[in-house]
């Protein structure tokens, strides 16, 4: 399968979208800069991905790594680190398929969605390793939270993105 990576000019939009998503998500959770730094993550685009990080159906894949850094003192507790692995080829394919879709609002949605997952995993609201129905429920909660974070963003075409994901926000929040 042929994968097309983002061009250099597109990476500026990726950076801008991440900045907006971080700002909005941090405001929503009322995080200070210090609190954000506790949530360790980075972004990879297609040219940086390993073969196992390339997936077909998603715009992004969240990978979790656990370990300590070289600067951590001996016997330091293991820390989780997340990579948001953008699937350039899937994003570009969607943009070609739908001329109403714009890159900036789509990336803002994708980043905000992944950042909400990271916050929930780091705060132990949910386990990263969740499977089955629990995973579907988690996706519904994350889509709903992403909507709440982005619903007042004054950006052309953001409403189009939010409307496109409306069906994903429906989930059973009742605890059994």
Rosetta constraint file for C-alpha pairs under 8 A:
AtomPair CA 3 CA 88 HARMONIC 7.87 0.50
AtomPair CA 3 CA 89 HARMONIC 5.39 0.50
AtomPair CA 4 CA 88 HARMONIC 6.73 0.50
AtomPair CA 4 CA 89 HARMONIC 5.08 0.50
AtomPair CA 4 CA 92 HARMONIC 7.79 0.50
AtomPair CA 5 CA 45 HARMONIC 7.58 0.50
AtomPair CA 5 CA 46 HARMONIC 5.60 0.50
AtomPair CA 5 CA 47 HARMONIC 6.48 0.50
AtomPair CA 5 CA 88 HARMONIC 5.27 0.50
AtomPair CA 5 CA 89 HARMONIC 6.07 0.50
AtomPair CA 6 CA 10 HARMONIC 5.83 0.50
AtomPair CA 6 CA 11 HARMONIC 6.75 0.50
AtomPair CA 6 CA 45 HARMONIC 7.68 0.50
AtomPair CA 6 CA 46 HARMONIC 7.55 0.50
AtomPair CA 6 CA 88 HARMONIC 5.83 0.50
AtomPair CA 6 CA 89 HARMONIC 7.87 0.50
AtomPair CA 6 CA 92 HARMONIC 7.88 0.50
AtomPair CA 7 CA 11 HARMONIC 6.75 0.50
AtomPair CA 8 CA 12 HARMONIC 7.39 0.50
AtomPair CA 9 CA 13 HARMONIC 7.43 0.50
AtomPair CA 10 CA 14 HARMONIC 6.45 0.50
AtomPair CA 11 CA 15 HARMONIC 6.21 0.50
AtomPair CA 12 CA 16 HARMONIC 6.20 0.50
AtomPair CA 13 CA 17 HARMONIC 5.98 0.50
AtomPair CA 13 CA 103 HARMONIC 7.57 0.50
AtomPair CA 13 CA 104 HARMONIC 6.15 0.50
AtomPair CA 14 CA 18 HARMONIC 6.21 0.50
AtomPair CA 14 CA 104 HARMONIC 7.43 0.50
AtomPair CA 14 CA 107 HARMONIC 6.75 0.50
AtomPair CA 15 CA 19 HARMONIC 6.26 0.50
AtomPair CA 16 CA 20 HARMONIC 6.34 0.50
AtomPair CA 16 CA 104 HARMONIC 7.83 0.50
AtomPair CA 17 CA 21 HARMONIC 6.08 0.50
AtomPair CA 17 CA 104 HARMONIC 5.92 0.50
AtomPair CA 17 CA 105 HARMONIC 7.44 0.50
AtomPair CA 17 CA 107 HARMONIC 5.72 0.50
AtomPair CA 17 CA 108 HARMONIC 4.76 0.50
AtomPair CA 17 CA 111 HARMONIC 7.36 0.50
AtomPair CA 18 CA 22 HARMONIC 5.97 0.50
AtomPair CA 18 CA 107 HARMONIC 7.57 0.50
AtomPair CA 18 CA 108 HARMONIC 6.47 0.50
AtomPair CA 18 CA 111 HARMONIC 6.08 0.50
AtomPair CA 18 CA 112 HARMONIC 7.96 0.50
AtomPair CA 19 CA 23 HARMONIC 6.12 0.50
AtomPair CA 20 CA 24 HARMONIC 6.09 0.50
AtomPair CA 20 CA 108 HARMONIC 6.76 0.50
AtomPair CA 21 CA 25 HARMONIC 5.90 0.50
AtomPair CA 21 CA 108 HARMONIC 5.45 0.50
AtomPair CA 21 CA 109 HARMONIC 7.50 0.50
AtomPair CA 21 CA 111 HARMONIC 5.93 0.50
AtomPair CA 21 CA 112 HARMONIC 4.94 0.50
AtomPair CA 21 CA 115 HARMONIC 7.83 0.50
AtomPair CA 22 CA 26 HARMONIC 5.84 0.50
AtomPair CA 22 CA 111 HARMONIC 7.98 0.50
AtomPair CA 22 CA 112 HARMONIC 7.09 0.50
AtomPair CA 22 CA 115 HARMONIC 7.45 0.50
AtomPair CA 23 CA 27 HARMONIC 6.12 0.50
AtomPair CA 24 CA 28 HARMONIC 6.12 0.50
AtomPair CA 24 CA 112 HARMONIC 7.91 0.50
AtomPair CA 24 CA 149 HARMONIC 6.39 0.50
AtomPair CA 24 CA 150 HARMONIC 7.34 0.50
AtomPair CA 25 CA 29 HARMONIC 6.29 0.50
AtomPair CA 25 CA 112 HARMONIC 6.50 0.50
AtomPair CA 25 CA 115 HARMONIC 7.18 0.50
AtomPair CA 25 CA 116 HARMONIC 7.21 0.50
AtomPair CA 25 CA 149 HARMONIC 6.45 0.50
AtomPair CA 26 CA 30 HARMONIC 5.71 0.50
AtomPair CA 26 CA 31 HARMONIC 4.96 0.50
AtomPair CA 26 CA 32 HARMONIC 7.31 0.50
AtomPair CA 26 CA 36 HARMONIC 7.12 0.50
AtomPair CA 27 CA 31 HARMONIC 6.32 0.50
AtomPair CA 28 CA 149 HARMONIC 6.16 0.50
AtomPair CA 31 CA 35 HARMONIC 5.52 0.50
AtomPair CA 31 CA 36 HARMONIC 6.23 0.50
AtomPair CA 32 CA 36 HARMONIC 6.35 0.50
AtomPair CA 33 CA 37 HARMONIC 6.35 0.50
AtomPair CA 34 CA 38 HARMONIC 6.81 0.50
AtomPair CA 35 CA 39 HARMONIC 7.33 0.50
AtomPair CA 39 CA 81 HARMONIC 7.74 0.50
AtomPair CA 39 CA 118 HARMONIC 7.11 0.50
AtomPair CA 39 CA 119 HARMONIC 6.96 0.50
AtomPair CA 39 CA 122 HARMONIC 6.65 0.50
AtomPair CA 40 CA 80 HARMONIC 7.09 0.50
AtomPair CA 40 CA 81 HARMONIC 5.06 0.50
AtomPair CA 40 CA 82 HARMONIC 6.28 0.50
AtomPair CA 41 CA 81 HARMONIC 5.49 0.50
AtomPair CA 41 CA 82 HARMONIC 4.42 0.50
AtomPair CA 41 CA 83 HARMONIC 5.46 0.50
AtomPair CA 41 CA 84 HARMONIC 7.27 0.50
AtomPair CA 42 CA 82 HARMONIC 6.51 0.50
AtomPair CA 42 CA 83 HARMONIC 5.01 0.50
AtomPair CA 42 CA 84 HARMONIC 6.24 0.50
AtomPair CA 43 CA 83 HARMONIC 5.51 0.50
AtomPair CA 43 CA 84 HARMONIC 4.72 0.50
AtomPair CA 43 CA 85 HARMONIC 6.00 0.50
AtomPair CA 43 CA 86 HARMONIC 7.28 0.50
AtomPair CA 44 CA 48 HARMONIC 5.70 0.50
AtomPair CA 44 CA 49 HARMONIC 6.49 0.50
AtomPair CA 44 CA 83 HARMONIC 6.68 0.50
AtomPair CA 44 CA 84 HARMONIC 6.13 0.50
AtomPair CA 44 CA 85 HARMONIC 4.82 0.50
AtomPair CA 44 CA 86 HARMONIC 6.08 0.50
AtomPair CA 45 CA 49 HARMONIC 6.55 0.50
AtomPair CA 45 CA 85 HARMONIC 6.03 0.50
AtomPair CA 45 CA 86 HARMONIC 5.02 0.50
AtomPair CA 45 CA 87 HARMONIC 6.79 0.50
AtomPair CA 45 CA 88 HARMONIC 6.57 0.50
AtomPair CA 46 CA 54 HARMONIC 7.59 0.50
AtomPair CA 46 CA 85 HARMONIC 7.44 0.50
AtomPair CA 46 CA 86 HARMONIC 6.42 0.50
AtomPair CA 46 CA 87 HARMONIC 5.99 0.50
AtomPair CA 46 CA 88 HARMONIC 5.71 0.50
AtomPair CA 46 CA 89 HARMONIC 7.79 0.50
AtomPair CA 49 CA 53 HARMONIC 5.65 0.50
AtomPair CA 49 CA 54 HARMONIC 6.62 0.50
AtomPair CA 49 CA 85 HARMONIC 6.98 0.50
AtomPair CA 50 CA 54 HARMONIC 6.77 0.50
AtomPair CA 53 CA 61 HARMONIC 7.04 0.50
AtomPair CA 53 CA 63 HARMONIC 7.84 0.50
AtomPair CA 53 CA 85 HARMONIC 6.80 0.50
AtomPair CA 54 CA 87 HARMONIC 6.73 0.50
AtomPair CA 55 CA 61 HARMONIC 7.44 0.50
AtomPair CA 55 CA 87 HARMONIC 7.15 0.50
AtomPair CA 56 CA 90 HARMONIC 7.15 0.50
AtomPair CA 57 CA 90 HARMONIC 7.28 0.50
AtomPair CA 58 CA 87 HARMONIC 6.95 0.50
AtomPair CA 58 CA 90 HARMONIC 6.80 0.50
AtomPair CA 59 CA 86 HARMONIC 6.14 0.50
AtomPair CA 59 CA 87 HARMONIC 5.09 0.50
AtomPair CA 59 CA 88 HARMONIC 7.37 0.50
AtomPair CA 59 CA 90 HARMONIC 5.68 0.50
AtomPair CA 59 CA 91 HARMONIC 5.75 0.50
AtomPair CA 59 CA 110 HARMONIC 7.06 0.50
AtomPair CA 60 CA 84 HARMONIC 6.49 0.50
AtomPair CA 60 CA 85 HARMONIC 5.33 0.50
AtomPair CA 60 CA 86 HARMONIC 4.40 0.50
AtomPair CA 60 CA 87 HARMONIC 5.28 0.50
AtomPair CA 60 CA 110 HARMONIC 7.05 0.50
AtomPair CA 60 CA 114 HARMONIC 7.94 0.50
AtomPair CA 61 CA 84 HARMONIC 5.96 0.50
AtomPair CA 61 CA 85 HARMONIC 4.98 0.50
AtomPair CA 61 CA 86 HARMONIC 6.56 0.50
AtomPair CA 61 CA 87 HARMONIC 7.48 0.50
AtomPair CA 62 CA 82 HARMONIC 6.68 0.50
AtomPair CA 62 CA 83 HARMONIC 5.76 0.50
AtomPair CA 62 CA 84 HARMONIC 4.84 0.50
AtomPair CA 62 CA 85 HARMONIC 6.08 0.50
AtomPair CA 62 CA 114 HARMONIC 6.97 0.50
AtomPair CA 63 CA 82 HARMONIC 5.55 0.50
AtomPair CA 63 CA 83 HARMONIC 5.12 0.50
AtomPair CA 63 CA 84 HARMONIC 6.61 0.50
AtomPair CA 63 CA 85 HARMONIC 7.26 0.50
AtomPair CA 64 CA 80 HARMONIC 6.63 0.50
AtomPair CA 64 CA 81 HARMONIC 5.78 0.50
AtomPair CA 64 CA 82 HARMONIC 4.55 0.50
AtomPair CA 64 CA 83 HARMONIC 6.51 0.50
AtomPair CA 64 CA 128 HARMONIC 7.94 0.50
AtomPair CA 65 CA 80 HARMONIC 5.70 0.50
AtomPair CA 65 CA 81 HARMONIC 5.12 0.50
AtomPair CA 65 CA 82 HARMONIC 6.14 0.50
AtomPair CA 66 CA 78 HARMONIC 6.24 0.50
AtomPair CA 66 CA 79 HARMONIC 5.51 0.50
AtomPair CA 66 CA 80 HARMONIC 4.44 0.50
AtomPair CA 66 CA 81 HARMONIC 6.08 0.50
AtomPair CA 67 CA 78 HARMONIC 4.84 0.50
AtomPair CA 67 CA 79 HARMONIC 5.40 0.50
AtomPair CA 67 CA 80 HARMONIC 6.56 0.50
AtomPair CA 67 CA 81 HARMONIC 7.82 0.50
AtomPair CA 68 CA 72 HARMONIC 6.27 0.50
AtomPair CA 68 CA 76 HARMONIC 6.98 0.50
AtomPair CA 68 CA 77 HARMONIC 7.12 0.50
AtomPair CA 68 CA 78 HARMONIC 5.15 0.50
AtomPair CA 68 CA 79 HARMONIC 5.86 0.50
AtomPair CA 72 CA 76 HARMONIC 6.01 0.50
AtomPair CA 82 CA 118 HARMONIC 7.44 0.50
AtomPair CA 84 CA 111 HARMONIC 7.93 0.50
AtomPair CA 84 CA 114 HARMONIC 6.98 0.50
AtomPair CA 87 CA 91 HARMONIC 6.43 0.50
AtomPair CA 88 CA 92 HARMONIC 6.03 0.50
AtomPair CA 89 CA 93 HARMONIC 5.99 0.50
AtomPair CA 90 CA 94 HARMONIC 6.18 0.50
AtomPair CA 91 CA 95 HARMONIC 6.32 0.50
AtomPair CA 92 CA 96 HARMONIC 6.31 0.50
AtomPair CA 93 CA 97 HARMONIC 6.16 0.50
AtomPair CA 94 CA 98 HARMONIC 6.13 0.50
AtomPair CA 94 CA 101 HARMONIC 7.64 0.50
AtomPair CA 95 CA 99 HARMONIC 6.31 0.50
AtomPair CA 95 CA 101 HARMONIC 5.70 0.50
AtomPair CA 95 CA 102 HARMONIC 6.80 0.50
AtomPair CA 95 CA 103 HARMONIC 7.15 0.50
AtomPair CA 100 CA 157 HARMONIC 7.72 0.50
AtomPair CA 100 CA 160 HARMONIC 7.84 0.50
AtomPair CA 101 CA 106 HARMONIC 7.24 0.50
AtomPair CA 101 CA 157 HARMONIC 7.36 0.50
AtomPair CA 101 CA 160 HARMONIC 7.56 0.50
AtomPair CA 101 CA 161 HARMONIC 7.45 0.50
AtomPair CA 102 CA 106 HARMONIC 6.28 0.50
AtomPair CA 102 CA 157 HARMONIC 6.87 0.50
AtomPair CA 103 CA 107 HARMONIC 6.03 0.50
AtomPair CA 104 CA 108 HARMONIC 6.13 0.50
AtomPair CA 105 CA 109 HARMONIC 6.20 0.50
AtomPair CA 105 CA 155 HARMONIC 7.42 0.50
AtomPair CA 105 CA 156 HARMONIC 7.88 0.50
AtomPair CA 105 CA 157 HARMONIC 6.63 0.50
AtomPair CA 105 CA 158 HARMONIC 5.33 0.50
AtomPair CA 105 CA 161 HARMONIC 6.92 0.50
AtomPair CA 106 CA 110 HARMONIC 6.23 0.50
AtomPair CA 106 CA 158 HARMONIC 7.71 0.50
AtomPair CA 106 CA 161 HARMONIC 6.41 0.50
AtomPair CA 107 CA 111 HARMONIC 5.95 0.50
AtomPair CA 108 CA 112 HARMONIC 5.95 0.50
AtomPair CA 109 CA 113 HARMONIC 6.00 0.50
AtomPair CA 109 CA 146 HARMONIC 7.20 0.50
AtomPair CA 109 CA 150 HARMONIC 7.69 0.50
AtomPair CA 109 CA 161 HARMONIC 7.50 0.50
AtomPair CA 110 CA 114 HARMONIC 6.32 0.50
AtomPair CA 111 CA 115 HARMONIC 6.01 0.50
AtomPair CA 112 CA 116 HARMONIC 6.13 0.50
AtomPair CA 112 CA 146 HARMONIC 6.13 0.50
AtomPair CA 113 CA 117 HARMONIC 6.54 0.50
AtomPair CA 113 CA 142 HARMONIC 6.35 0.50
AtomPair CA 113 CA 143 HARMONIC 6.60 0.50
AtomPair CA 113 CA 146 HARMONIC 5.54 0.50
AtomPair CA 114 CA 118 HARMONIC 6.32 0.50
AtomPair CA 115 CA 119 HARMONIC 6.15 0.50
AtomPair CA 116 CA 120 HARMONIC 6.12 0.50
AtomPair CA 116 CA 142 HARMONIC 6.29 0.50
AtomPair CA 116 CA 145 HARMONIC 7.39 0.50
AtomPair CA 116 CA 146 HARMONIC 7.04 0.50
AtomPair CA 117 CA 121 HARMONIC 6.08 0.50
AtomPair CA 117 CA 142 HARMONIC 6.62 0.50
AtomPair CA 118 CA 122 HARMONIC 5.96 0.50
AtomPair CA 119 CA 123 HARMONIC 5.93 0.50
AtomPair CA 120 CA 124 HARMONIC 6.00 0.50
AtomPair CA 120 CA 125 HARMONIC 4.90 0.50
AtomPair CA 120 CA 126 HARMONIC 5.84 0.50
AtomPair CA 121 CA 125 HARMONIC 6.05 0.50
AtomPair CA 121 CA 126 HARMONIC 5.35 0.50
AtomPair CA 121 CA 127 HARMONIC 5.75 0.50
AtomPair CA 121 CA 128 HARMONIC 5.98 0.50
AtomPair CA 126 CA 130 HARMONIC 7.65 0.50
AtomPair CA 126 CA 138 HARMONIC 7.69 0.50
AtomPair CA 130 CA 134 HARMONIC 6.23 0.50
AtomPair CA 130 CA 135 HARMONIC 5.52 0.50
AtomPair CA 131 CA 135 HARMONIC 4.98 0.50
AtomPair CA 132 CA 136 HARMONIC 6.75 0.50
AtomPair CA 133 CA 137 HARMONIC 6.19 0.50
AtomPair CA 134 CA 138 HARMONIC 6.07 0.50
AtomPair CA 135 CA 139 HARMONIC 6.17 0.50
AtomPair CA 136 CA 140 HARMONIC 6.33 0.50
AtomPair CA 137 CA 141 HARMONIC 6.30 0.50
AtomPair CA 137 CA 171 HARMONIC 5.96 0.50
AtomPair CA 137 CA 172 HARMONIC 6.88 0.50
AtomPair CA 137 CA 173 HARMONIC 7.61 0.50
AtomPair CA 138 CA 142 HARMONIC 6.11 0.50
AtomPair CA 139 CA 143 HARMONIC 6.02 0.50
AtomPair CA 139 CA 168 HARMONIC 7.57 0.50
AtomPair CA 139 CA 169 HARMONIC 7.98 0.50
AtomPair CA 140 CA 144 HARMONIC 6.08 0.50
AtomPair CA 140 CA 168 HARMONIC 5.74 0.50
AtomPair CA 140 CA 169 HARMONIC 4.83 0.50
AtomPair CA 140 CA 170 HARMONIC 5.94 0.50
AtomPair CA 140 CA 171 HARMONIC 5.12 0.50
AtomPair CA 141 CA 145 HARMONIC 6.11 0.50
AtomPair CA 141 CA 169 HARMONIC 6.77 0.50
AtomPair CA 141 CA 171 HARMONIC 6.97 0.50
AtomPair CA 141 CA 173 HARMONIC 7.89 0.50
AtomPair CA 142 CA 146 HARMONIC 5.95 0.50
AtomPair CA 142 CA 169 HARMONIC 7.80 0.50
AtomPair CA 143 CA 147 HARMONIC 6.17 0.50
AtomPair CA 143 CA 165 HARMONIC 7.46 0.50
AtomPair CA 143 CA 168 HARMONIC 6.17 0.50
AtomPair CA 143 CA 169 HARMONIC 5.07 0.50
AtomPair CA 144 CA 148 HARMONIC 6.34 0.50
AtomPair CA 144 CA 168 HARMONIC 7.76 0.50
AtomPair CA 144 CA 169 HARMONIC 4.65 0.50
AtomPair CA 144 CA 170 HARMONIC 7.62 0.50
AtomPair CA 145 CA 149 HARMONIC 6.21 0.50
AtomPair CA 146 CA 150 HARMONIC 6.18 0.50
AtomPair CA 147 CA 151 HARMONIC 5.52 0.50
AtomPair CA 147 CA 162 HARMONIC 6.51 0.50
AtomPair CA 147 CA 169 HARMONIC 7.98 0.50
AtomPair CA 151 CA 159 HARMONIC 7.58 0.50
AtomPair CA 151 CA 162 HARMONIC 7.44 0.50
AtomPair CA 153 CA 158 HARMONIC 7.25 0.50
AtomPair CA 154 CA 158 HARMONIC 7.61 0.50
AtomPair CA 157 CA 161 HARMONIC 6.70 0.50
AtomPair CA 158 CA 162 HARMONIC 6.26 0.50
AtomPair CA 159 CA 163 HARMONIC 5.96 0.50
AtomPair CA 160 CA 164 HARMONIC 6.18 0.50
AtomPair CA 161 CA 165 HARMONIC 6.56 0.50
AtomPair CA 162 CA 166 HARMONIC 6.29 0.50
AtomPair CA 165 CA 169 HARMONIC 6.95 0.50
AtomPair CA 166 CA 170 HARMONIC 7.52 0.50
